[in-house]
Amino acid sequence: MAGAREGTRLVRALRPRQLPLRPAPACSRRFASSAAEATSKPADLADLEDTTAFTAPTPDAKTAQAFAAARSQSASETKLPGNRYQYHPPKYYRGPLHPVQMPPSSDPTARDFVPGPFSFPRLKHTYDSTIAPDLLALTYTHIPPGTVPVESQKGTLREWDESSPYHKNRPRRGPRGGGSSRLGILERKITWNNIPEIEAVTINSYAPLASDNKEYLHVARAVVQAISGAYPDVTTVKHHVIQWGVRKGDKAGAKVTLRGGAAYDFVDKLVTLVLPKIKDWPGIKATTGDDAGNLAFGMKPAWMAYFPEIEFNYDMYPAKLMPGCDIFIHTTGTSDRQGRLLMEALGFPFYGKVTH
């Protein structure tokens, strides 16, 4: 029985060797006739190989070394030295007429290039899809064609007298009466390319007792870093205030500024999670603002526990050392009215009488 098995194995092993020729395919190759296949190749196709790259033999070591040496030599000849011919963006902006201009911040070669964004905030998506179109529709004022615009005397920009060729195509001059700080910023109308949005959010925590007890400063920095997700800077006192017991140069708290997606995430957290939990919070006072579209409001120390980062691990922060904070929301609006419109659309309530 064992001998029969060995014989069968030998027959199977020798069968491929005994039949080296394969049967011809039933269909002719490329559907060509035998006469056309027997003819020689044209002169244009003489350089083509009969075999594919899978069946072609591998190059020998001598050919591979010669190819690598020729390739490295050609690369070294065509490559320029980096210290002389490599592009370096300029360090300073020398005006729009300078022949060498700085690349935009979105260019990876720019000095102020910041990679990202790697996430899209939910509130930013809501702003782009809903809030911005609504603000544009609510503030639309129809002006019939041919209407002569009537400009107010306060803050009216003056035209050039066209007495010099340099006056052509120049923007209008500033208002009379000195600098713009005295008259305030001029309110621009909300148009399709001028819709107010959040530019930055600044969180400032003031701890006046930090000069005597450093624990107040440590807790304030820990709280600001927890609710913002960014490393805060330590603020110092600029002037002596005898009534408050502070001196110039003393460390007085922590401050951090959020921009971009981090600012929208923080505002979304305020509107959705923190402020609705405060039962006695009346809202933002309607008279707040700096006449430039930037609004601010404060958070009491007892309200800081409603932030999810602090509420999750509240025992880590001493209750007696817990500071409050001031939140400044910087917008691209040019007046407090535009700033309030944006904040109301985002979900912030206002109270009190609006004076301007």
C-alpha positions in Angstrom: 0.0 0.0 0.0 2.8 2.4 0.9 4.6 1.5 -2.4 1.5 2.4 -4.4 1.3 5.8 -2.7 5.0 6.5 -3.4 4.5 5.6 -7.1 1.5 7.9 -7.4 3.6 10.8 -5.9 6.4 10.2 -8.4 3.9 10.3 -11.3 2.5 13.5 -10.1 5.9 15.1 -9.7 7.1 14.0 -13.1 3.9 14.9 -15.0 4.8 18.7 -15.5 8.3 17.8 -16.7 7.0 15.3 -19.2 4.6 17.8 -20.7 6.6 21.0 -21.2 4.6 22.2 -24.1 1.3 23.9 -23.4 -1.7 23.5 -25.8 -2.3 26.4 -28.1 -5.2 28.7 -27.1 -8.5 28.3 -28.8 -8.4 32.0 -29.9 -5.6 33.4 -31.8 -3.5 36.0 -30.1 -4.8 39.6 -30.6 -7.3 38.1 -33.1 -4.6 38.3 -35.8 -4.2 35.9 -38.6 -1.2 33.6 -38.8 0.1 35.4 -41.9 0.1 38.8 -40.2 1.7 37.3 -37.0 4.4 35.6 -39.0 5.5 38.9 -40.7 8.2 40.9 -39.0 7.6 44.0 -36.9 7.5 47.4 -38.5 10.5 49.7 -38.1 8.6 51.9 -35.6 7.9 48.9 -33.3 11.3 47.3 -33.5 12.4 48.8 -30.1 9.4 47.2 -28.3 10.1 44.2 -26.1 8.2 41.0 -26.7 7.9 40.2 -23.0 6.3 42.2 -20.3 8.0 43.8 -17.3 6.9 41.0 -15.1 8.7 38.4 -17.2 11.8 40.5 -18.1 15.0 39.5 -16.4 16.3 41.7 -13.5 19.3 43.9 -14.3 22.7 42.7 -13.1 24.6 44.5 -10.4 26.9 46.3 -12.8 24.0 47.9 -14.7 22.3 48.9 -11.4 25.4 50.6 -10.1 26.0 52.5 -13.3 22.4 53.8 -13.3 22.6 54.9 -9.7 25.9 56.7 -10.3 24.5 58.5 -13.3 21.4 59.5 -11.5 23.3 60.9 -8.4 25.6 62.8 -10.7 22.8 64.4 -12.6 20.9 65.3 -9.4 24.0 67.0 -7.9 24.6 69.0 -11.1 21.0 70.3 -11.3 20.5 71.0 -7.6 21.2 74.6 -6.5 22.9 75.5 -3.2 20.3 76.2 -0.6 22.1 79.0 1.2 22.0 81.3 -1.9 19.1 80.2 -4.0 16.6 79.0 -1.4 13.6 81.3 -1.0 13.3 83.1 2.3 10.3 85.3 3.0 11.1 88.9 4.1 11.1 89.7 7.7 9.4 93.1 7.4 6.5 94.4 5.3 7.8 97.4 3.3 4.6 98.5 1.7 2.4 97.4 -1.2 4.7 98.9 -3.8 7.9 97.0 -2.8 9.0 94.5 -5.4 9.4 91.7 -2.7 6.1 91.0 -1.0 5.4 88.8 2.0 3.5 85.6 1.2 0.0 85.2 2.7 -0.3 83.5 6.1 -1.9 80.5 4.4 1.4 79.8 2.5 3.6 77.2 4.3 6.7 79.3 3.5 5.3 82.3 5.4 6.8 83.3 8.7 3.4 83.6 10.4 2.1 80.3 9.0 0.0 78.3 11.4 -1.1 74.8 10.4 -4.8 74.0 10.7 -7.6 74.3 11.4 -7.9 70.6 12.3 -11.5 70.9 13.6 -14.6 73.0 12.7 -16.4 74.5 15.7 -20.2 73.8 15.8 -20.9 77.5 16.6 -18.8 78.6 13.6 -20.8 76.3 11.3 -24.1 77.8 12.7 -22.8 81.3 12.2 -21.8 80.6 8.5 -25.0 78.8 7.7 -27.7 80.7 9.7 -26.5 83.7 11.7 -24.6 85.6 9.0 -27.4 85.4 6.5 -30.0 86.4 9.1 -27.9 89.5 10.2 -27.5 90.5 6.5 -31.3 90.2 6.0 -32.4 91.9 9.2 -30.1 94.9 8.7 -30.9 95.4 5.0 -32.0 98.9 4.1 -33.4 99.4 0.6 -32.1 102.5 -1.2 -33.8 103.2 -4.5 -31.4 103.8 -7.5 -30.4 107.4 -7.9 -30.8 108.4 -4.3 -28.2 110.9 -3.2 -26.7 109.7 0.1 -27.0 112.1 3.0 -24.0 112.1 5.3 -24.1 113.4 8.8 -21.8 116.2 9.9 -20.3 114.2 12.8 -17.4 112.1 11.6 -17.9 112.9 7.9 -14.9 112.0 5.8 -13.6 114.8 3.7 -13.0 114.5 0.0 -9.7 115.6 -1.7 -9.8 118.8 -3.7 -8.3 117.1 -6.8 -5.6 119.9 -7.0 -2.9 117.3 -7.3 -2.6 114.1 -9.4 -1.8 112.3 -6.2 -5.3 112.9 -4.9 -6.9 110.6 -7.5 -8.1 107.2 -6.3 -7.1 108.0 -2.7 -9.4 107.2 0.2 -11.2 110.1 1.9 -9.5 112.0 4.7 -10.3 111.6 8.3 -12.8 113.8 10.1 -11.9 117.2 11.5 -11.0 117.6 15.1 -7.8 115.7 15.5 -7.4 111.9 15.9 -10.1 109.3 15.6 -9.8 108.5 19.3 -11.7 111.7 20.1 -14.6 111.2 17.7 -14.7 107.4 17.9 -14.7 104.8 15.1 -17.1 105.3 12.3 -19.9 102.7 12.0 -19.8 100.9 8.7 -23.0 99.4 7.3 -23.5 95.7 7.4 -22.9 94.4 3.8 -22.1 91.0 2.3 -18.4 91.6 3.0 -18.8 93.3 6.3 -20.8 91.0 8.6 -19.9 91.1 12.3 -18.2 88.0 13.7 -16.2 87.0 16.7 -12.5 87.9 16.4 -11.1 87.0 19.8 -12.1 86.3 23.4 -10.1 87.5 26.3 -10.4 86.0 29.8 -9.0 88.0 32.7 -9.0 86.9 36.3 -8.0 89.6 38.9 -6.7 88.4 42.2 -5.7 91.5 44.3 -4.5 89.4 47.3 -1.9 87.6 45.1 0.8 90.0 46.2 0.5 88.8 49.8 -0.5 85.2 49.2 0.8 83.4 46.1 -1.9 80.7 46.5 -4.4 83.2 45.0 -2.3 83.5 41.9 -1.8 79.8 41.5 -5.5 79.1 41.8 -6.3 81.9 39.4 -3.9 80.6 36.8 -5.2 77.1 37.2 -8.9 78.2 36.8 -8.2 80.3 33.7 -6.1 77.5 32.1 -8.8 74.9 32.9 -11.7 76.9 31.4 -9.8 78.2 28.3 -7.5 75.3 27.5 -4.6 77.7 26.9 -1.6 78.6 29.1 -2.4 82.1 30.6 0.0 85.0 31.2 0.5 86.6 34.6 -0.7 90.2 34.8 1.0 92.9 36.8 -0.2 96.1 38.4 0.8 99.2 36.4 0.0 101.9 38.9 0.0 102.4 42.7 -3.5 102.2 44.2 -3.3 102.9 47.9 -7.0 102.4 48.5 -6.8 98.8 47.2 -3.4 98.1 48.8 -1.6 97.2 45.6 1.7 98.4 44.3 3.2 98.9 40.9 4.8 95.6 39.6 2.8 93.2 41.8 1.4 90.1 40.2 -2.4 90.5 40.1 -3.9 87.7 38.1 -3.9 85.8 34.9 -5.0 86.6 31.4 -5.4 84.6 28.1 -6.7 85.5 24.6 -8.4 82.9 22.4 -8.7 83.3 18.7 -10.2 81.3 15.8 -11.8 78.0 16.6 -10.9 78.2 20.3 -12.8 81.4 20.7 -15.9 80.0 19.1 -15.7 76.8 21.2 -15.5 78.9 24.4 -18.5 81.1 23.4 -20.4 78.0 22.6 -19.6 76.5 26.0 -20.7 79.7 27.7 -24.1 79.9 25.9 -24.9 76.2 26.0 -23.5 74.9 29.4 -22.5 77.7 31.8 -24.9 80.6 31.6 -28.1 78.6 31.6 -27.2 77.1 34.9 -26.9 80.5 36.6 -30.4 81.2 38.0 -29.7 84.8 39.2 -27.8 85.9 36.1 -29.7 88.8 34.5 -27.8 88.9 31.3 -25.4 91.4 29.8 -26.0 95.1 30.5 -27.2 96.9 27.3 -24.9 99.9 27.9 -21.7 97.8 27.9 -19.2 98.3 25.1 -16.3 100.4 23.9 -18.1 102.1 20.9 -16.1 99.7 18.7 -18.2 96.5 18.8 -16.4 94.9 21.7 -18.5 93.8 24.7 -17.6 92.5 28.2 -19.3 91.0 31.2 -18.2 89.5 34.5 -18.4 86.1 36.2 -18.7 85.9 40.0 -16.5 83.4 41.9 -19.6 81.3 42.8 -20.5 81.0 39.1 -17.1 79.6 38.1 -18.2 76.2 39.4 -20.6 75.8 36.5 -17.8 75.4 33.9 -17.6 71.7 33.1 -13.8 71.6 33.6 -14.1 72.9 37.1 -17.4 71.1 38.0 -15.8 67.8 37.1 -13.0 68.2 39.7 -14.3 70.9 42.0 -12.5 69.6 45.0 -9.1 70.5 43.5 -9.8 74.2 43.7 -10.1 75.8 47.1 -13.5 77.4 47.5 -12.2 80.4 49.4 -9.5 81.1 46.9 -11.7 80.7 43.8 -11.5 84.0 41.7 -14.0 85.5 39.3 -13.2 86.5 35.8 -14.0 89.2 33.2 -14.8 88.0 29.7 -14.2 90.4 26.8 -15.6 89.4 23.4 -13.9 91.2 20.5 -16.0 91.4 17.4 -15.4 92.8 13.9 -18.4 95.2 14.3 -17.8 98.9 14.2 -20.3 99.9 16.8 -21.9 98.6 20.0 -25.2 98.1 18.1 -23.6 95.7 15.7 -21.9 93.9 18.6 -25.2 93.5 20.4 -26.8 92.2 17.2 -24.2 89.5 16.9 -24.3 88.6 20.6 -28.1 88.3 20.6 -27.9 86.1 17.6 -25.4 83.8 19.4 -27.7 83.5 22.4 -26.6 86.2 24.9 -29.5 88.1 26.6 -29.3 91.8 27.3 -31.1 93.9 29.9 -31.5 97.6 30.5 -32.2 100.6 28.3 -30.1 101.0 25.2 -28.7 104.5 25.0 -26.9 104.2 21.7 
